[in-house]
Structure formats: structure tokens, C-alpha cells
Amino acid sequence: MACRISCLSLLFCAAFLLAMPCCGEKDDVAAIRSLIRKGVNYAEKHEIDGILKLATEDLKVLPAEVDRKEVKRILWLAFRQYGDMKISYPQPGVEIAKDGNHASARFPFLIVKKDQSLPDLNDLVNDPQKWVEQVGEKADLYRLKLRLTKTGGEWLVDQAHLERFTGLGFSD
């Protein structure tokens, strides 16, 4: 009986230890998606400093290879052009690197004037391809690829690649 309890305890501990990396990765994916949600909320409110709090000091934005200071200027101009706006996007795809300290996220998003109506995209949040097809040419559509680094237990964006939808698709 004692041997059986020891074996069950050992089996339970082994299962718990094997499950831990999976839980950690799921937590990291959730944390990155939360960071993206925060960034969108800041953008809709035109809070440039809030957006930049989610990025490293050495942030680079591609393809123009602009730094943090230039990002601030570009965001100010973009917010001025759009005025009140809504940002919509499907659930971002997130990949955690094997080292657990680096990740990437990729997702399309659209920007529309706040009062502009669009078809209900909530039903397509888990299907980015159908989401893009539904949006069509009704809004300014972009794709954002983020590279993230975990620093002190917190995920921050260290590189962003912004690409505009051409009507024919994205570059890859």
C-alpha cells in the first residue's frame, strides 16, 4: 500500500512538472495578447507615452528602421490624421521561443473612424484569414509583426514591422 501511494505521488509530481512548461507558455501567450490589447487601447486614446511603455528603449520599427523618437513623431501625425478612431483585429498569433525569453506575434488590424460601422467581426476573431476577407477594402488594413523580449518577467516589444494591405495581399 505504501509503495502504491509513493508511486502515485511520484506519478502525480512527474505529471505536474511536465505540465508546468505548457502552463508557462500559455501564460506568456496570454500576457503578450494582453500587451497587444493595452497597446490598442492606448492607440485608440492617442496615448503615445502609454504605447511606448510597452516597448524597449532600443525599439526599432521596420521597414523604415525608425527609432523610438521617430516613432513618437509618426504616431502623433497618424493620430492627428485619423482623429477619433477604432482599431479592430483578430486574435494575434503568438510564438514563444524555446528559451522562453523571446517571442513573436503577428496579426492584421484595421483602423476606421470611430463612427464608421463595419460588419460584426467578433465572430471571426479566431480566423484571421476570413477576418481579412470580410474587411476587404472598407478600412485601412495593416499587418503588424512584433518581436518581443521578456525582461524582468515582463514582455516588451523590441521590434515592430508594419505593413499596409495593398488590396492584393501582404508581401508574404
GUBA-494191 format. One record per atom (N, C-alpha, C): residue number from 1; residue in three letters; atom name; x, y, z. Coordinates in Angstrom, 3 decimals. Each point is the difference from the previous one (the first is absolute). Example, Ala and Ser with C-alpha at 12.3 -4.5 7.8 and 13.67 -1.06 7.14 Angstrom:
2
seq_type_atom_u_v_w
1_ALA_N_13.190_-5.690_7.800
1_ALA_CA_-0.890_1.190_0.000
1_ALA_C_0.900_1.200_0.000
2_SER_N_-0.350_1.050_-0.720
2_SER_CA_0.820_1.190_0.060
2_SER_C_-0.770_1.090_0.730
This chain:
172
seq_type_atom_u_v_w
1_MET_N_0.818_-1.194_0.000
1_MET_CA_-0.818_1.194_0.000
1_MET_C_0.865_1.262_0.000
2_ALA_N_1.032_0.040_0.872
2_ALA_CA_0.893_1.156_0.066
2_ALA_C_0.736_0.178_-1.320
3_CYS_N_0.354_-1.117_-0.624
3_CYS_CA_0.692_0.061_-1.292
3_CYS_C_-0.930_0.585_-1.063
4_ARG_N_-1.279_-0.388_0.046
4_ARG_CA_-0.966_0.494_-0.975
4_ARG_C_-0.231_1.508_0.173
5_ILE_N_-0.054_0.458_1.236
5_ILE_CA_-0.170_1.433_0.262
5_ILE_C_1.236_0.760_-0.474
6_SER_N_1.186_-0.549_0.254
6_SER_CA_1.236_0.638_-0.448
6_SER_C_0.045_0.083_-1.527
7_CYS_N_-0.399_-1.088_-0.658
7_CYS_CA_-0.020_-0.013_-1.469
7_CYS_C_-0.999_1.017_-0.543
8_LEU_N_-1.194_0.066_0.624
8_LEU_CA_-1.003_0.973_-0.437
8_LEU_C_0.494_1.428_0.232
9_SER_N_0.648_0.226_1.136
9_SER_CA_0.539_1.330_0.301
9_SER_C_1.072_0.382_-1.012
10_LEU_N_0.865_-0.947_-0.302
10_LEU_CA_1.069_0.234_-0.977
10_LEU_C_-0.592_0.275_-1.377
11_LEU_N_-0.998_-0.766_-0.393
11_LEU_CA_-0.656_0.188_-1.287
11_LEU_C_-0.675_1.374_-0.067
12_PHE_N_-0.690_0.379_1.090
12_PHE_CA_-0.656_1.304_0.057
12_PHE_C_1.023_1.135_-0.117
13_CYS_N_1.110_-0.108_0.721
13_CYS_CA_1.051_1.023_-0.049
13_CYS_C_0.600_0.100_-1.401
14_ALA_N_0.235_-1.149_-0.626
14_ALA_CA_0.554_0.000_-1.352
14_ALA_C_-0.961_0.669_-0.977
15_ALA_N_-1.285_-0.330_0.112
15_ALA_CA_-0.996_0.613_-0.883
15_ALA_C_-0.063_1.507_0.223
16_PHE_N_0.063_0.431_1.247
16_PHE_CA_-0.032_1.421_0.314
16_PHE_C_1.210_0.717_-0.592
17_LEU_N_1.194_-0.589_0.163
17_LEU_CA_1.216_0.619_-0.524
17_LEU_C_-0.012_0.056_-1.518
18_LEU_N_-0.545_-1.024_-0.650
18_LEU_CA_-0.076_0.008_-1.455
18_LEU_C_-1.004_1.031_-0.494
19_ALA_N_-1.044_0.237_0.750
19_ALA_CA_-1.032_0.958_-0.401
19_ALA_C_0.434_1.443_0.235
20_MET_N_0.917_0.233_0.902
20_MET_CA_0.400_1.369_0.339
20_MET_C_0.500_0.796_-1.199
21_PRO_N_0.901_-0.530_-0.861
21_PRO_CA_0.440_0.809_-1.130
21_PRO_C_-1.163_0.392_-0.908
22_CYS_N_-0.977_-0.883_-0.162
22_CYS_CA_-1.161_0.315_-0.834
22_CYS_C_-0.792_1.144_0.605
23_CYS_N_-0.218_-0.040_1.282
23_CYS_CA_-0.753_1.062_0.667
23_CYS_C_0.741_1.311_-0.115
24_GLY_N_1.323_-0.023_0.187
24_GLY_CA_0.796_1.217_-0.110
24_GLY_C_-0.100_0.601_-1.385
25_GLU_N_0.045_-0.852_-1.023
25_GLU_CA_-0.099_0.498_-1.370
25_GLU_C_-1.379_0.594_-0.253
26_LYS_N_-1.040_-0.663_0.502
26_LYS_CA_-1.353_0.541_-0.165
26_LYS_C_-0.127_1.337_0.714
27_ASP_N_0.608_0.113_1.182
27_ASP_CA_-0.023_1.263_0.732
27_ASP_C_0.725_1.090_-0.783
28_ASP_N_1.126_-0.354_-0.626
28_ASP_CA_0.750_0.965_-0.802
28_ASP_C_-0.817_0.447_-1.211
29_VAL_N_-0.665_-0.931_-0.654
29_VAL_CA_-0.848_0.353_-1.143
29_VAL_C_-1.099_0.952_0.456
30_ALA_N_-0.625_-0.303_1.116
30_ALA_CA_-1.051_0.873_0.539
30_ALA_C_0.568_1.374_0.359
31_ALA_N_1.196_0.029_0.570
31_ALA_CA_0.621_1.274_0.373
31_ALA_C_0.306_0.838_-1.239
32_ILE_N_0.456_-0.635_-1.057
32_ILE_CA_0.311_0.723_-1.239
32_ILE_C_-1.282_0.512_-0.646
33_ARG_N_-1.028_-0.811_-0.014
33_ARG_CA_-1.279_0.462_-0.557
33_ARG_C_-0.569_1.151_0.831
34_SER_N_0.217_-0.036_1.301
34_SER_CA_-0.437_1.087_0.869
34_SER_C_0.794_1.274_-0.308
35_LEU_N_1.299_-0.134_-0.228
35_LEU_CA_0.845_1.136_-0.357
35_LEU_C_-0.511_0.632_-1.299
36_ILE_N_-0.373_-0.830_-0.978
36_ILE_CA_-0.524_0.504_-1.264
36_ILE_C_-1.308_0.743_0.238
37_ARG_N_-0.868_-0.563_0.824
37_ARG_CA_-1.268_0.649_0.334
37_ARG_C_0.240_1.374_0.648
38_LYS_N_0.980_0.053_0.909
38_LYS_CA_0.342_1.282_0.631
38_LYS_C_0.479_1.000_-1.044
39_GLY_N_0.848_-0.458_-0.916
39_GLY_CA_0.502_0.875_-1.052
39_GLY_C_-1.117_0.556_-0.864
40_VAL_N_-0.963_-0.847_-0.339
40_VAL_CA_-1.152_0.446_-0.787
40_VAL_C_-0.811_1.022_0.784
41_ASN_N_-0.235_-0.260_1.277
41_ASN_CA_-0.745_0.959_0.832
41_ASN_C_0.711_1.340_0.071
42_TYR_N_1.312_-0.022_0.175
42_TYR_CA_0.768_1.246_0.019
42_TYR_C_-0.108_0.721_-1.343
43_ALA_N_0.095_-0.761_-1.095
43_ALA_CA_-0.073_0.621_-1.327
43_ALA_C_-1.360_0.650_-0.232
44_GLU_N_-1.068_-0.684_0.379
44_GLU_CA_-1.332_0.575_-0.195
44_GLU_C_-0.190_1.280_0.815
45_LYS_N_0.728_0.107_1.102
45_LYS_CA_-0.080_1.206_0.838
45_LYS_C_1.095_1.016_-0.352
46_HIS_N_0.828_-0.331_-0.995
46_HIS_CA_1.103_0.853_-0.451
46_HIS_C_1.046_0.203_1.101
47_GLU_N_0.219_-0.999_0.830
47_GLU_CA_0.963_0.087_1.103
47_GLU_C_1.347_-0.575_-0.438
48_ILE_N_0.791_0.852_-0.615
48_ILE_CA_1.286_-0.410_-0.554
48_ILE_C_0.931_-0.514_1.096
49_ASP_N_0.061_0.690_1.123
49_ASP_CA_0.879_-0.445_1.088
49_ASP_C_-0.407_-1.379_0.509
50_GLY_N_-1.293_-0.277_0.054
50_GLY_CA_-0.472_-1.320_0.404
50_GLY_C_0.474_-1.082_-0.954
51_ILE_N_-0.080_0.280_-1.296
51_ILE_CA_0.474_-0.956_-1.011
51_ILE_C_1.488_-0.265_0.201
52_LEU_N_0.758_1.062_0.197
52_LEU_CA_1.454_-0.151_0.122
52_LEU_C_0.415_-0.689_1.299
53_LYS_N_-0.862_-0.003_1.016
53_LYS_CA_0.295_-0.746_1.232
53_LYS_C_0.017_-1.504_-0.252
54_LEU_N_-0.615_-0.424_-1.101
54_LEU_CA_-0.079_-1.420_-0.333
54_LEU_C_1.176_-0.446_-0.861
55_ALA_N_0.957_0.900_-0.207
55_ALA_CA_1.141_-0.291_-0.876
55_ALA_C_1.317_0.229_0.732
56_THR_N_1.039_-0.661_-0.508
56_THR_CA_1.340_0.184_0.545
56_THR_C_0.542_1.367_-0.408
57_GLU_N_1.034_0.439_0.674
57_GLU_CA_0.628_1.282_-0.327
57_GLU_C_0.626_-0.009_-1.388
58_ASP_N_0.446_-1.173_-0.457
58_ASP_CA_0.643_-0.084_-1.315
58_ASP_C_-0.953_-0.495_-1.097
59_LEU_N_-1.282_0.309_0.151
59_LEU_CA_-1.034_-0.386_-0.962
59_LEU_C_0.390_0.408_-1.420
60_LYS_N_-0.237_-0.914_-0.936
60_LYS_CA_0.178_0.276_-1.426
60_LYS_C_-1.295_-0.352_-0.706
61_VAL_N_-0.428_0.877_-0.890
61_VAL_CA_-1.192_-0.256_-0.796
61_VAL_C_0.409_-0.068_-1.459
62_LEU_N_-0.382_-1.088_-0.632
62_LEU_CA_0.347_-0.267_-1.388
62_LEU_C_-1.229_0.215_-0.880
63_PRO_N_0.131_0.172_-1.272
63_PRO_CA_1.201_-0.167_-0.805
63_PRO_C_0.903_1.225_-0.040
64_ALA_N_-0.443_1.135_0.519
64_ALA_CA_0.792_1.227_-0.099
64_ALA_C_1.135_0.078_1.016
65_GLU_N_0.076_-0.967_0.913
65_GLU_CA_1.018_-0.024_1.065
65_GLU_C_0.012_1.293_0.802
66_VAL_N_-1.159_0.388_0.504
66_VAL_CA_-0.076_1.202_0.828
66_VAL_C_0.146_-0.369_1.468
67_ASP_N_0.540_0.932_0.756
67_ASP_CA_0.215_-0.237_1.423
67_ASP_C_-1.167_0.546_0.819
68_ARG_N_0.139_-0.129_1.281
68_ARG_CA_-1.047_0.385_0.947
68_ARG_C_-0.421_1.470_-0.150
69_LYS_N_0.959_0.892_-0.178
69_LYS_CA_-0.290_1.427_-0.135
69_LYS_C_-0.816_0.261_-1.271
70_GLU_N_0.373_-0.623_-1.090
70_GLU_CA_-0.717_0.180_-1.255
70_GLU_C_-1.381_-0.657_0.056
71_VAL_N_-0.122_-1.116_0.725
71_VAL_CA_-1.294_-0.656_0.176
71_VAL_C_-0.966_0.967_0.676
72_LYS_N_0.483_0.710_0.989
72_LYS_CA_-0.847_0.954_0.718
72_LYS_C_-0.537_1.066_-0.954
73_ARG_N_0.843_0.514_-0.866
73_ARG_CA_-0.405_1.025_-0.972
73_ARG_C_-1.003_-0.570_-1.004
74_ILE_N_0.257_-1.201_-0.500
74_ILE_CA_-0.882_-0.625_-0.989
74_ILE_C_-1.372_-0.288_0.613
75_LEU_N_-0.016_-0.506_1.227
75_LEU_CA_-1.280_-0.257_0.660
75_LEU_C_-0.793_1.290_0.188
76_TRP_N_0.668_1.066_0.383
76_TRP_CA_-0.681_1.278_0.177
76_TRP_C_-0.660_0.435_-1.301
77_LEU_N_0.723_-0.122_-1.121
77_LEU_CA_-0.556_0.371_-1.307
77_LEU_C_-1.169_-0.903_-0.386
78_ALA_N_0.144_-1.301_0.245
78_ALA_CA_-1.068_-0.953_-0.349
78_ALA_C_-1.256_0.279_0.816
79_PHE_N_0.149_0.230_1.289
79_PHE_CA_-1.157_0.265_0.844
79_PHE_C_-0.689_1.298_-0.407
80_ARG_N_0.784_0.954_-0.390
80_ARG_CA_-0.557_1.275_-0.460
80_ARG_C_-0.817_-0.210_-1.279
81_GLN_N_0.492_-0.835_-0.890
81_GLN_CA_-0.696_-0.272_-1.261
81_GLN_C_-1.309_-0.761_0.234
82_TYR_N_0.041_-1.041_0.847
82_TYR_CA_-1.176_-0.839_0.207
82_TYR_C_-1.045_0.638_0.900
83_GLY_N_0.409_0.787_0.964
83_GLY_CA_-0.965_0.506_0.965
83_GLY_C_-0.531_-1.157_0.841
84_ASP_N_-1.261_0.087_0.401
84_ASP_CA_-0.596_-1.098_0.775
84_ASP_C_-0.058_-1.241_-0.872
85_MET_N_0.520_-1.099_0.514
85_MET_CA_0.094_-1.208_-0.814
85_MET_C_-0.243_-1.250_0.818
86_LYS_N_-0.267_-1.074_-0.714
86_LYS_CA_-0.125_-1.333_0.581
86_LYS_C_1.038_-0.875_-0.679
87_ILE_N_0.563_-0.906_0.761
87_ILE_CA_0.933_-0.984_-0.539
87_ILE_C_-0.609_-1.365_0.263
88_SER_N_-0.059_-0.808_-1.032
88_SER_CA_-0.561_-1.339_0.127
88_SER_C_1.016_-0.999_-0.523
89_TYR_N_0.045_-1.173_0.632
89_TYR_CA_0.965_-1.022_-0.413
89_TYR_C_-0.475_-1.363_0.478
90_PRO_N_0.397_-1.057_-0.723
90_PRO_CA_-0.309_-1.346_0.478
90_PRO_C_1.014_-0.395_1.069
91_GLN_N_-0.196_-1.154_0.585
91_GLN_CA_0.925_-0.457_1.040
91_GLN_C_1.408_-0.147_-0.579
92_PRO_N_0.983_0.661_0.601
92_PRO_CA_1.374_-0.081_-0.512
92_PRO_C_0.589_-1.404_0.132
93_GLY_N_0.725_-0.397_-1.020
93_GLY_CA_0.784_-1.227_0.094
93_GLY_C_1.264_0.310_0.781
94_VAL_N_0.305_-0.814_0.985
94_VAL_CA_1.171_0.234_0.852
94_VAL_C_0.840_-1.267_0.038
95_GLU_N_1.308_0.167_-0.161
95_GLU_CA_0.939_-1.117_0.115
95_GLU_C_1.059_0.358_1.032
96_ILE_N_0.175_-0.886_0.961
96_ILE_CA_1.008_0.192_1.044
96_ILE_C_1.245_-0.779_-0.418
97_ALA_N_1.165_0.645_0.057
97_ALA_CA_1.252_-0.673_-0.334
97_ALA_C_0.326_-1.046_1.055
98_LYS_N_0.828_-0.955_-0.368
98_LYS_CA_0.362_-1.084_0.921
98_LYS_C_0.652_0.515_1.275
99_ASP_N_0.722_1.124_-0.087
99_ASP_CA_0.651_0.534_1.201
99_ASP_C_-0.997_0.623_0.987
100_GLY_N_-1.250_0.210_-0.441
100_GLY_CA_-1.025_0.548_0.878
100_GLY_C_0.111_1.496_0.246
101_ASN_N_1.014_0.643_-0.581
101_ASN_CA_0.217_1.431_0.227
101_ASN_C_-0.183_0.850_-1.252
102_HIS_N_-0.345_-0.644_-1.094
102_HIS_CA_-0.234_0.704_-1.254
102_HIS_C_-1.273_-0.552_-0.625
103_ALA_N_-0.682_0.851_-0.746
103_ALA_CA_-1.247_-0.436_-0.624
103_ALA_C_-0.271_0.862_-1.221
104_SER_N_-0.956_-0.460_-0.787
104_SER_CA_-0.475_0.792_-1.127
104_SER_C_-1.523_-0.053_-0.010
105_ALA_N_-0.581_1.051_-0.503
105_ALA_CA_-1.455_0.065_-0.150
105_ALA_C_-0.277_0.603_-1.368
106_ARG_N_-1.093_-0.452_-0.594
106_ARG_CA_-0.315_0.451_-1.348
106_ARG_C_-1.516_0.059_-0.148
107_PHE_N_-0.488_1.111_-0.558
107_PHE_CA_-1.439_0.144_-0.182
107_PHE_C_-0.310_1.163_-0.931
108_PRO_N_-1.105_-0.135_-0.763
108_PRO_CA_-0.480_1.143_-0.775
108_PRO_C_-0.855_0.881_0.916
109_PHE_N_-0.097_1.266_-0.338
109_PHE_CA_-0.903_0.882_0.732
109_PHE_C_-0.500_1.080_-0.942
110_LEU_N_-1.114_0.585_0.363
110_LEU_CA_-0.532_1.081_-0.809
110_LEU_C_-0.277_1.206_0.874
111_ILE_N_0.052_1.143_-0.657
111_ILE_CA_-0.291_1.267_0.665
111_ILE_C_-1.168_0.634_-0.756
112_VAL_N_-1.016_0.376_0.746
112_VAL_CA_-1.148_0.697_-0.588
112_VAL_C_-0.348_1.192_0.883
113_LYS_N_-0.679_0.950_-0.610
113_LYS_CA_-0.523_1.111_0.784
113_LYS_C_-0.950_-0.572_1.046
114_LYS_N_-0.015_0.579_1.169
114_LYS_CA_-0.762_-0.555_1.118
114_LYS_C_-1.480_-0.224_-0.310
115_ASP_N_-0.600_0.863_-0.796
115_ASP_CA_-1.430_-0.126_-0.283
115_ASP_C_-0.314_-0.864_-1.220
116_GLN_N_1.006_-0.518_-0.679
116_GLN_CA_-0.220_-0.848_-1.178
116_GLN_C_-0.429_-1.401_0.435
117_SER_N_-0.997_-0.538_-0.659
117_SER_CA_-0.451_-1.340_0.362
117_SER_C_0.611_-1.025_-0.947
118_LEU_N_0.259_-1.150_0.537
118_LEU_CA_0.539_-1.135_-0.759
118_LEU_C_-0.820_-1.223_0.346
119_PRO_N_0.060_-1.012_-0.862
119_PRO_CA_-0.701_-1.237_0.361
119_PRO_C_0.554_-0.529_1.319
120_ASP_N_-0.790_-0.765_0.704
120_ASP_CA_0.424_-0.546_1.285
120_ASP_C_1.185_-0.941_-0.202
121_LEU_N_1.155_0.417_0.476
121_LEU_CA_1.220_-0.790_-0.177
121_LEU_C_0.286_-0.898_1.195
122_ASN_N_-0.772_0.144_1.072
122_ASN_CA_0.249_-0.803_1.200
122_ASN_C_-0.119_-1.494_-0.277
123_ASP_N_-0.871_-0.388_-0.924
123_ASP_CA_-0.171_-1.420_-0.319
123_ASP_C_1.229_-0.580_-0.690
124_LEU_N_0.840_0.864_-0.557
124_LEU_CA_1.162_-0.457_-0.766
124_LEU_C_1.317_0.211_0.736
125_VAL_N_-0.061_0.315_1.282
125_VAL_CA_1.211_0.341_0.749
125_VAL_C_1.039_-1.125_-0.002
126_ASN_N_-0.434_-1.242_-0.107
126_ASN_CA_0.946_-1.131_0.003
126_ASN_C_0.363_-0.488_-1.394
127_ASP_N_-0.415_0.722_-1.039
127_ASP_CA_0.303_-0.386_-1.373
127_ASP_C_0.537_1.215_-0.760
128_PRO_N_1.291_0.311_0.154
128_PRO_CA_0.560_1.203_-0.614
128_PRO_C_-0.208_0.092_-1.516
129_GLN_N_0.056_-1.107_-0.712
129_GLN_CA_-0.166_0.041_-1.458
129_GLN_C_-1.408_0.469_-0.377
130_LYS_N_-1.017_-0.587_0.610
130_LYS_CA_-1.380_0.424_-0.283
130_LYS_C_-0.231_1.436_0.477
131_TRP_N_0.658_0.365_1.089
131_TRP_CA_-0.107_1.351_0.533
131_TRP_C_0.471_1.003_-1.055
132_VAL_N_1.180_-0.259_-0.610
132_VAL_CA_0.551_0.884_-1.028
132_VAL_C_-0.930_0.050_-1.210
133_GLU_N_-0.517_-1.164_-0.418
133_GLU_CA_-0.900_-0.048_-1.148
133_GLU_C_-1.275_0.809_0.257
134_GLN_N_-0.543_-0.089_1.197
134_GLN_CA_-1.232_0.711_0.346
134_GLN_C_0.212_1.513_-0.020
135_VAL_N_1.151_0.435_0.470
135_VAL_CA_0.284_1.425_0.076
135_VAL_C_0.160_0.594_-1.398
136_GLY_N_0.642_-0.768_-0.894
136_GLY_CA_0.175_0.454_-1.375
136_GLY_C_0.641_1.361_-0.083
137_GLU_N_-0.607_0.854_-0.766
137_GLU_CA_0.552_1.341_-0.200
137_GLU_C_-0.822_1.065_0.724
138_LYS_N_-0.631_-0.378_1.102
138_LYS_CA_-0.869_0.919_0.731
138_LYS_C_0.746_0.847_1.024
139_ALA_N_1.270_-0.289_0.213
139_ALA_CA_0.751_0.724_1.030
139_ALA_C_1.484_-0.056_-0.335
140_ASP_N_0.794_0.768_0.750
140_ASP_CA_1.453_-0.072_-0.148
140_ASP_C_0.479_-1.247_0.724
141_LEU_N_0.511_-0.940_-0.766
141_LEU_CA_0.380_-1.296_0.544
141_LEU_C_1.520_-0.140_-0.001
142_TYR_N_0.516_-0.479_1.114
142_TYR_CA_1.440_-0.179_0.180
142_TYR_C_0.265_-1.372_0.596
143_ARG_N_1.256_-0.395_-0.034
143_ARG_CA_0.438_-1.176_0.737
143_ARG_C_1.178_0.440_0.849
144_LEU_N_-0.010_-0.464_1.244
144_LEU_CA_1.063_0.332_0.932
144_LEU_C_0.691_-1.283_0.436
145_LYS_N_1.311_-0.001_-0.120
145_LYS_CA_0.815_-1.112_0.502
145_LYS_C_0.847_0.572_1.122
146_LEU_N_-0.127_-0.589_1.167
146_LEU_CA_0.735_0.468_1.169
146_LEU_C_1.041_-1.017_0.416
147_ARG_N_1.145_0.491_0.418
147_ARG_CA_1.005_-0.836_0.660
147_ARG_C_0.063_0.503_1.429
148_LEU_N_-0.093_-0.921_0.938
148_LEU_CA_-0.071_0.378_1.414
148_LEU_C_1.122_-0.650_0.793
149_THR_N_0.357_0.669_1.081
149_THR_CA_1.017_-0.495_0.925
149_THR_C_-0.571_0.047_1.406
150_LYS_N_0.270_-1.046_0.762
150_LYS_CA_-0.448_-0.039_1.391
150_LYS_C_1.127_0.552_0.867
151_THR_N_-0.305_1.102_0.677
151_THR_CA_0.986_0.666_0.848
151_THR_C_-0.588_0.142_1.393
152_GLY_N_0.656_-0.590_0.981
152_GLY_CA_-0.501_0.071_1.370
152_GLY_C_-1.401_-0.567_0.140
153_GLY_N_-0.313_-1.050_-0.772
153_GLY_CA_-1.304_-0.638_0.062
153_GLY_C_-1.088_0.720_-0.791
154_GLU_N_0.362_1.082_-0.682
154_GLU_CA_-0.977_0.789_-0.750
154_GLU_C_0.347_-0.022_-1.489
155_TRP_N_-1.012_-0.213_-0.841
155_TRP_CA_0.193_0.007_-1.450
155_TRP_C_-0.017_1.426_-0.526
156_LEU_N_0.980_0.342_-0.849
156_LEU_CA_0.075_1.301_-0.649
156_LEU_C_0.319_-0.201_-1.477
157_VAL_N_-0.507_0.875_-0.826
157_VAL_CA_0.265_-0.049_-1.442
157_VAL_C_1.361_0.632_-0.256
158_ASP_N_0.875_-0.712_-0.714
158_ASP_CA_1.283_0.603_-0.366
158_ASP_C_0.095_0.260_-1.504
159_GLN_N_-0.918_-0.594_-0.762
159_GLN_CA_-0.033_0.266_-1.440
159_GLN_C_-1.427_-0.172_-0.508
160_ALA_N_-0.404_0.907_-0.865
160_ALA_CA_-1.318_-0.087_-0.624
160_ALA_C_0.174_0.196_-1.498
161_HIS_N_-0.702_-0.804_-0.764
161_HIS_CA_0.019_0.135_-1.453
161_HIS_C_-1.434_0.246_-0.448
162_LEU_N_-0.233_1.180_-0.529
162_LEU_CA_-1.338_0.406_-0.411
162_LEU_C_-0.086_-0.064_-1.517
163_GLU_N_-1.064_-0.625_-0.481
163_GLU_CA_-0.178_-0.163_-1.434
163_GLU_C_-1.438_0.341_-0.378
164_ARG_N_-0.166_0.798_-1.018
164_ARG_CA_-1.341_0.384_-0.453
164_ARG_C_-0.524_-1.009_-1.002
165_PHE_N_-1.287_-0.297_0.093
165_PHE_CA_-0.673_-0.886_-0.946
165_PHE_C_-0.142_0.739_-1.318
166_THR_N_0.397_-0.633_-1.079
166_THR_CA_-0.006_0.648_-1.307
166_THR_C_-1.251_-0.250_-0.814
167_GLY_N_-0.891_-0.849_0.477
167_GLY_CA_-1.150_-0.399_-0.775
167_GLY_C_0.269_-1.322_-0.700
168_LEU_N_1.283_-0.301_-0.171
168_LEU_CA_0.408_-1.265_-0.586
168_LEU_C_0.500_-0.952_1.080
169_GLY_N_0.113_0.501_1.198
169_GLY_CA_0.480_-0.809_1.108
169_GLY_C_1.180_0.676_0.673
170_PHE_N_0.636_-0.761_0.862
170_PHE_CA_1.215_0.452_0.649
170_PHE_C_1.186_-0.592_-0.757
171_SER_N_1.198_0.405_0.344
171_SER_CA_1.171_-0.404_-0.784
171_SER_C_0.297_-1.498_0.054
172_ASP_N_-0.345_-0.706_1.094
172_ASP_CA_0.320_-1.432_0.008
172_ASP_C_-1.199_-0.866_0.253
